[in-house]
Amino acid sequence: MKWIQPSCQIQFRHMPRLKTMQQFVMQHLERFASCSRCEVVIDESRHGQSGVYDISVRLSIPGERLYAAHISETSGSRDFLYGAVSAAFDDIKRQVIKNRARHHRRHHHDLLIEQFAA
């Protein structure tokens, strides 16, 4: 199955646009083959401090709910920004797995009830 690139909007607030970060985000999106839309906001400004980043990721998967993660990186180093973005996508991955497992259990339970009712 060929991977289709979802619509992805990456915003950089109060900082220059980083081409390497855009590529990094797109690499993370490859893990979500069924994603239809993704919004990533990387904001360097927080209470007037420099080097403090807020990362927000919102990911939409058709037929499921919207997934969101918010991570703050306060080390002051741009090197740790990549780890924070990875952590946000890891958080969304955990949410997707948990939601699908919950949906699977619910569906399996409904099938058992139908079998015993027949």
N, C-alpha and C positions, 0 to 999 in steps of 0.2 A: 504494500500500500504506500503510495506516494504521500509525503507530508505536505499539506497545504499551509502556507504561511498565513496566520491570522492577521487581522487588522490590529496594529499595535501603535499606540501613541506613547512616546517617551518625552517627558517634559523635564527640563533642567531649570530650576528656579534659583536665582541669586548666585549662579555659577556658570562657567562656560560649558557649552555642549561638548561632551566627550565621545568621540567616535568609537573608541575602544569599549566604552560602557554600553553604547548602543548595540554593538556586536555581541557583547557579553549577555545582554538581556535577550537578544534573539536566540542565542545558544540555549538559554534556559527555557525559552518558549518551545523548543523542539521536544521537550519532555511532555508537553501537553498537546498531543496530536489533535484532540477534538476541540481545542480552544477556538472560539470564534472572535473574541475581542480581548485586548489587554491594554490596560492603562498603567503606566509607570511614572511616578513623580519622584524626582530626586531634588531635595531642597536643602541648600547649604545654610540657610539663615534660620537661626533659632535664638531669640532673645538677644540679638546683636552679637552673638559669638561667631567667630570664624572657625571653620573646620568642624562644625557640628552638622551632621546630616540627618534628615528625616527621609525615609524611603517608604513610599506607599505603592502597593501593587494591587490592582483590581483585575480579576480574570473571569471571563464569562465562558461557560461551557453550555452549548445548547441542550435543553431538556433538564438542566440542573440549575442550582442556584448560583448566584454570583459569589465568588470567593475573593477575600480581601486579606491583606497582611500589611502591618505597619511596623517598621523597625527604626530605631534611632541608633545612630553611630556617633558616639561622643569622644572618640579617641583624638580627634583633631587631625588625623592622617587620612589622606585620600586613598592610601593603600588598603585601608580597612573597609573602604566603601564597597569594594567588590565582594567581600565576605558578608557584608550586611545585605546586599542585594541577593546573594545566594541564600542567606537565611530567610529572607522574605519569600522567595520561591519555594524553599523547603517547607515553610509553614503552610503555604497554599497546597503543596503536594500532600502533606499530612491531612489537611482538611478534605481534599478530594477523596483520599483513601478511606477516611472515616465515614464520610457521607455515603460513599458507594457501598461500604460494608453494612451500614445501617439500612440502606435501601435493599440490599440483597437479603438480609435477615428478615425484614418486613415482608418482602415478596415471597420468600421461602415459607414463612409462617402462614401467609394467606393460602398458599398452595396446599399445605398440610390440612388446613381447615376445610378446604374444598374437597380434598380426598376423603376425609372422614365423614363429611356431610353426605356424600354420594351413596 
